[in-house]
Every structure is written in C-alpha cells, then in structure tokens.
Amino acid sequence: MIHPRNILIAPLITEKSGAQQEATNTYTFKVSINANKIEIKQAVERIFSVKVLNVNTIRMFGKPKRLGRYAGRRPDWKKAIVTLRSGDRIADFEV
C-alpha cells in the first residue's frame, strides 16, 4: 500500500470547495492519479483522525498550452471530494 502522505498531494482550497465545506461538510484534495477510493478514505482517516462517509473522485485532464511555437499540455491529475461525518472537522482547512 502507498504511504498516506503520498496519496494526498495537496488540499484544493477554492471558493467552490469552501462553500461545499460549510454546506455539506466535504473537503477537496488533489490526490495521486493511481489512488483508489478505498486508499483515499484510509489516508484521510489516518492523517486527520476523522471518520469518512463518502469519497467521490474525478479525473482532471491537462489543458493544452503553448509557449511560442511549442505546443504541449499540462499533466493529468485526480481530484477527490471527501464527505466527513457531521461534527468532524479538518483544522488545516479552516479559513
């Protein structure tokens, strides 16, 4: 199994994720592209000591970019939206 710190890459803190956090107690993370829902759930529970009820994952495809005449694209990545039990909070996300 992958170490939990290698599964969760970074929190995604946006206006939309902040509104979801307040309304439905969900938190959004950028995760390893190879991680599955079970590994993401276990990683969040182990790192933050909370109870996870649900995990939704989304594959985000990299956007095409140009630098002069050179064309390329950003790398693909995966996003996870994690729903916690009511009453549980992740202190690092509080703004």
MDTraj code that builds the backbone (N, CA, C; nanometers):
import mdtraj as md
import numpy as np

residues = "MET ILE HIS PRO ARG ASN ILE LEU ILE ALA PRO LEU ILE THR GLU LYS SER GLY ALA GLN GLN GLU ALA THR ASN THR TYR THR PHE LYS VAL SER ILE ASN ALA ASN LYS ILE GLU ILE LYS GLN ALA VAL GLU ARG ILE PHE SER VAL LYS VAL LEU ASN VAL ASN THR ILE ARG MET PHE GLY LYS PRO LYS ARG LEU GLY ARG TYR ALA GLY ARG ARG PRO ASP TRP LYS LYS ALA ILE VAL THR LEU ARG SER GLY ASP ARG ILE ALA ASP PHE GLU VAL".split()
xyz = np.array([
    [0.0840, -0.1194, 0.0000],
    [0.0000, 0.0000, 0.0000],
    [0.0879, 0.1250, 0.0000],
    [0.0426, 0.2267, -0.0664],
    [0.1135, 0.3541, -0.0731],
    [0.1010, 0.4241, 0.0622],
    [0.2059, 0.4947, 0.1039],
    [0.2012, 0.5706, 0.2289],
    [0.0947, 0.6797, 0.2174],
    [0.0165, 0.7047, 0.3239],
    [-0.0925, 0.8040, 0.3167],
    [-0.0480, 0.9433, 0.2723],
    [0.0734, 0.9831, 0.3089],
    [0.1221, 1.1157, 0.2684],
    [0.1498, 1.1224, 0.1183],
    [0.1709, 1.0074, 0.0541],
    [0.1929, 1.0054, -0.0905],
    [0.0623, 0.9979, -0.1678],
    [-0.0470, 0.9648, -0.1007],
    [-0.1781, 0.9596, -0.1656],
    [-0.2379, 1.0996, -0.1731],
    [-0.2393, 1.1708, -0.0606],
    [-0.2923, 1.3077, -0.0569],
    [-0.1794, 1.4029, -0.0941],
    [-0.1912, 1.4666, -0.2095],
    [-0.0851, 1.5556, -0.2571],
    [-0.1012, 1.6954, -0.1986],
    [-0.2225, 1.7513, -0.2073],
    [-0.2449, 1.8873, -0.1586],
    [-0.3941, 1.9109, -0.1401],
    [-0.4306, 1.9995, -0.0468],
    [-0.5714, 2.0389, -0.0385],
    [-0.6038, 2.1360, -0.1513],
    [-0.7261, 2.1305, -0.2012],
    [-0.7721, 2.2264, -0.3021],
    [-0.8645, 2.3252, -0.2318],
    [-0.8163, 2.4461, -0.2155],
    [-0.8938, 2.5481, -0.1460],
    [-0.9369, 2.6514, -0.2492],
    [-1.0636, 2.6447, -0.2871],
    [-1.1216, 2.7378, -0.3826],
    [-1.2503, 2.7929, -0.3229],
    [-1.3094, 2.8876, -0.3910],
    [-1.4355, 2.9443, -0.3446],
    [-1.5442, 2.8370, -0.3424],
    [-1.5478, 2.7545, -0.4453],
    [-1.6487, 2.6489, -0.4536],
    [-1.6273, 2.5425, -0.3456],
    [-1.5030, 2.4998, -0.3241],
    [-1.4786, 2.3980, -0.2223],
    [-1.5052, 2.4530, -0.0822],
    [-1.4824, 2.5821, -0.0618],
    [-1.5145, 2.6436, 0.0671],
    [-1.6634, 2.6456, 0.0940],
    [-1.7424, 2.6730, -0.0092],
    [-1.8880, 2.6712, 0.0062],
    [-1.9377, 2.5297, 0.0329],
    [-1.8803, 2.4298, -0.0356],
    [-1.9182, 2.2902, -0.0113],
    [-1.8804, 2.2469, 0.1293],
    [-1.7673, 2.2938, 0.1766],
    [-1.7207, 2.2588, 0.3102],
    [-1.8200, 2.3052, 0.4159],
    [-1.8686, 2.4276, 0.4028],
    [-1.9629, 2.4814, 0.5004],
    [-2.1001, 2.4171, 0.4880],
    [-2.1456, 2.3927, 0.3653],
    [-2.2816, 2.3427, 0.3439],
    [-2.2947, 2.1930, 0.3714],
    [-2.2011, 2.1126, 0.3222],
    [-2.2186, 1.9669, 0.3288],
    [-2.1042, 1.8940, 0.3980],
    [-2.0127, 1.9652, 0.4630],
    [-1.9003, 1.9051, 0.5357],
    [-1.8148, 1.8178, 0.4433],
    [-1.7842, 1.8683, 0.3233],
    [-1.6981, 1.7981, 0.2292],
    [-1.5682, 1.8757, 0.2104],
    [-1.4609, 1.8014, 0.1881],
    [-1.3289, 1.8597, 0.1686],
    [-1.2723, 1.8082, 0.0369],
    [-1.1970, 1.8926, -0.0329],
    [-1.1456, 1.8581, -0.1648],
    [-0.9933, 1.8492, -0.1602],
    [-0.9393, 1.7412, -0.2184],
    [-0.7954, 1.7170, -0.2207],
    [-0.7488, 1.6865, -0.3621],
    [-0.6258, 1.7255, -0.3918],
    [-0.5567, 1.6751, -0.5105],
    [-0.4869, 1.5476, -0.4651],
    [-0.5131, 1.4362, -0.5352],
    [-0.4620, 1.3062, -0.4913],
    [-0.3791, 1.2412, -0.6016],
    [-0.3086, 1.1360, -0.5646],
    [-0.2300, 1.0593, -0.6611],
    [-0.3215, 1.0001, -0.7670],
    [-0.2778, 1.0034, -0.8908],
    [-0.3616, 0.9560, -1.0009],
    [-0.3846, 0.8050, -0.9933],
    [-0.2982, 0.7326, -0.9214],
    [-0.3115, 0.5877, -0.9081],
    [-0.3928, 0.5458, -0.7862],
    [-0.4304, 0.6392, -0.7001],
    [-0.5023, 0.6054, -0.5772],
    [-0.6485, 0.5752, -0.6071],
    [-0.7039, 0.4766, -0.5354],
    [-0.8461, 0.4474, -0.5495],
    [-0.9219, 0.5030, -0.4288],
    [-1.0542, 0.4892, -0.4297],
    [-1.1375, 0.5498, -0.3256],
    [-1.1072, 0.4924, -0.1873],
    [-1.0809, 0.3633, -0.1797],
    [-1.0531, 0.2999, -0.0506],
    [-0.9233, 0.3540, 0.0081],
    [-0.8190, 0.3661, -0.0739],
    [-0.6913, 0.4193, -0.0262],
    [-0.7049, 0.5652, 0.0162],
    [-0.7831, 0.6435, -0.0575],
    [-0.8038, 0.7843, -0.0223],
    [-0.8762, 0.7942, 0.1112],
    [-0.9791, 0.7132, 0.1310],
    [-1.0543, 0.7132, 0.2566],
    [-0.9632, 0.6783, 0.3738],
    [-0.8832, 0.5736, 0.3606],
    [-0.7931, 0.5323, 0.4681],
    [-0.6884, 0.6387, 0.4965],
    [-0.6374, 0.7051, 0.3930],
    [-0.5362, 0.8091, 0.4116],
    [-0.5927, 0.9280, 0.4880],
    [-0.7129, 0.9736, 0.4520],
    [-0.7743, 1.0877, 0.5213],
    [-0.8023, 1.0515, 0.6668],
    [-0.8538, 0.9309, 0.6913],
    [-0.8840, 0.8897, 0.8283],
    [-0.7577, 0.8787, 0.9127],
    [-0.6478, 0.8283, 0.8552],
    [-0.5240, 0.8129, 0.9317],
    [-0.4546, 0.9461, 0.9566],
    [-0.4512, 1.0335, 0.8568],
    [-0.3773, 1.1594, 0.8713],
    [-0.4516, 1.2584, 0.9606],
    [-0.5834, 1.2721, 0.9425],
    [-0.6588, 1.3764, 1.0117],
    [-0.7428, 1.3254, 1.1283],
    [-0.7458, 1.1948, 1.1544],
    [-0.8220, 1.1344, 1.2651],
    [-0.9692, 1.1741, 1.2605],
    [-1.0323, 1.1525, 1.1450],
    [-1.1744, 1.1803, 1.1260],
    [-1.2403, 1.0571, 1.0654],
    [-1.3735, 1.0544, 1.0629],
    [-1.4489, 0.9447, 1.0030],
    [-1.5000, 0.9896, 0.8668],
    [-1.4628, 0.9181, 0.7607],
    [-1.5034, 0.9497, 0.6237],
    [-1.6276, 0.8690, 0.5889],
    [-1.7311, 0.9370, 0.5395],
    [-1.8540, 0.8698, 0.4982],
    [-1.8537, 0.8351, 0.3504],
    [-1.7979, 0.9235, 0.2661],
    [-1.8075, 0.9041, 0.1216],
    [-1.6874, 0.9689, 0.0527],
    [-1.6447, 0.9084, -0.0595],
    [-1.5368, 0.9638, -0.1407],
    [-1.5813, 0.9638, -0.2863],
    [-1.5756, 1.0791, -0.3507],
    [-1.6013, 1.0914, -0.4945],
    [-1.4711, 1.1341, -0.5606],
    [-1.4362, 1.0691, -0.6723],
    [-1.3130, 1.1039, -0.7428],
    [-1.3445, 1.1521, -0.8834],
    [-1.2604, 1.2426, -0.9320],
    [-1.2761, 1.2996, -1.0654],
    [-1.1390, 1.3012, -1.1324],
    [-1.1290, 1.2457, -1.2538],
    [-1.0067, 1.2552, -1.3332],
    [-1.0087, 1.3892, -1.4051],
    [-0.9089, 1.4706, -1.3817],
    [-0.8974, 1.6003, -1.4459],
    [-0.7913, 1.5886, -1.5557],
    [-0.8297, 1.6186, -1.6784],
    [-0.7377, 1.6078, -1.7903],
    [-0.6637, 1.7398, -1.8080],
    [-0.5327, 1.7319, -1.8357],
    [-0.4495, 1.8500, -1.8500],
    [-0.4896, 1.9348, -1.9691],
    [-0.4802, 2.0649, -1.9516],
    [-0.5172, 2.1578, -2.0579],
    [-0.4027, 2.1729, -2.1576],
    [-0.4355, 2.1911, -2.2846],
    [-0.3293, 2.2181, -2.3825],
    [-0.2743, 2.3600, -2.3621],
    [-0.1436, 2.3727, -2.3695],
    [-0.0772, 2.5021, -2.3515],
    [0.0248, 2.5214, -2.4625],
    [0.0587, 2.6480, -2.4899],
    [0.1588, 2.6816, -2.5909],
    [0.2601, 2.7776, -2.5300],
    [0.3825, 2.7659, -2.5768],
    [0.4860, 2.8626, -2.5449],
    [0.5532, 2.8964, -2.6774],
    [0.5046, 3.0018, -2.7402],
    [0.5524, 3.0353, -2.8736],
    [0.5060, 2.9314, -2.9738],
    [0.6006, 2.8728, -3.0445],
    [0.5628, 2.7722, -3.1432],
    [0.5567, 2.6316, -3.0844],
    [0.5922, 2.6163, -2.9582],
    [0.5944, 2.4847, -2.8948],
    [0.4607, 2.4564, -2.8273],
    [0.4007, 2.3465, -2.8652],
    [0.2726, 2.3074, -2.8066],
    [0.2955, 2.1918, -2.7102],
    [0.2218, 2.1926, -2.6029],
    [0.2299, 2.0855, -2.5039],
    [0.1007, 2.0836, -2.4247],
    [0.1021, 2.0107, -2.3171],
    [-0.0154, 2.0118, -2.2311],
    [0.0256, 1.9895, -2.0873],
    [-0.0586, 2.0377, -1.9967],
    [-0.0379, 2.0179, -1.8546],
    [-0.0637, 1.8713, -1.8206],
    [-0.0064, 1.8213, -1.7131],
    [-0.0279, 1.6800, -1.6796],
    [-0.1699, 1.6549, -1.6288],
    [-0.2182, 1.5311, -1.6492],
    [-0.3465, 1.4899, -1.5939],
    [-0.3311, 1.4754, -1.4426],
    [-0.4421, 1.4934, -1.3701],
    [-0.4398, 1.4780, -1.2252],
    [-0.5752, 1.4305, -1.1765],
    [-0.5824, 1.3942, -1.0495],
    [-0.7057, 1.3416, -0.9925],
    [-0.7456, 1.4253, -0.8718],
    [-0.8756, 1.4490, -0.8600],
    [-0.9323, 1.5267, -0.7505],
    [-1.0257, 1.4357, -0.6720],
    [-1.0248, 1.4477, -0.5385],
    [-1.1135, 1.3687, -0.4537],
    [-1.1950, 1.4625, -0.3661],
    [-1.3262, 1.4399, -0.3620],
    [-1.4162, 1.5147, -0.2747],
    [-1.4579, 1.4194, -0.1637],
    [-1.4186, 1.4511, -0.0403],
    [-1.4357, 1.3618, 0.0738],
    [-1.5426, 1.4184, 0.1662],
    [-1.6443, 1.3379, 0.1974],
    [-1.7503, 1.3777, 0.2895],
    [-1.7207, 1.3189, 0.4264],
    [-1.7226, 1.4047, 0.5293],
    [-1.6952, 1.3607, 0.6655],
    [-1.8240, 1.3480, 0.7457],
    [-1.8149, 1.2728, 0.8546],
    [-1.9270, 1.2587, 0.9473],
    [-1.9574, 1.3963, 1.0073],
    [-2.0843, 1.4230, 1.0349],
    [-2.1210, 1.5534, 1.0915],
    [-2.0541, 1.5685, 1.2277],
    [-1.9981, 1.6848, 1.2500],
    [-1.9252, 1.7112, 1.3734],
    [-1.7745, 1.7007, 1.3558],
    [-1.7281, 1.6251, 1.2579],
    [-1.5847, 1.6138, 1.2312],
    [-1.5390, 1.7314, 1.1457],
    [-1.4203, 1.7819, 1.1753],
    [-1.3629, 1.8934, 1.1011],
    [-1.2152, 1.8660, 1.0784],
    [-1.1606, 1.9245, 0.9720],
    [-1.0168, 1.9216, 0.9468],
    [-0.9665, 2.0630, 0.9718],
    [-0.8841, 2.0785, 1.0750],
    [-0.8419, 2.2112, 1.1194],
    [-0.7581, 2.2833, 1.0143],
    [-0.6821, 2.2101, 0.9332],
    [-0.5945, 2.2734, 0.8339],
    [-0.6725, 2.3473, 0.7261],
    [-0.7994, 2.3130, 0.7073],
    [-0.8806, 2.3747, 0.6031],
    [-0.9505, 2.5014, 0.6509],
    [-0.9590, 2.5237, 0.7798],
    [-1.0344, 2.6375, 0.8318],
    [-0.9698, 2.7674, 0.7863],
    [-1.0526, 2.8555, 0.7308],
    [-1.0026, 2.9831, 0.6783],
    [-1.0457, 3.0962, 0.7685],
])
top = md.Topology()
chain = top.add_chain()
for i, resn in enumerate(residues, 1):
    res = top.add_residue(resn, chain, resSeq=i)
    for name in ("N", "CA", "C"):
        top.add_atom(name, md.element.get_by_symbol(name[0]), res)
traj = md.Trajectory(xyz[None], top)
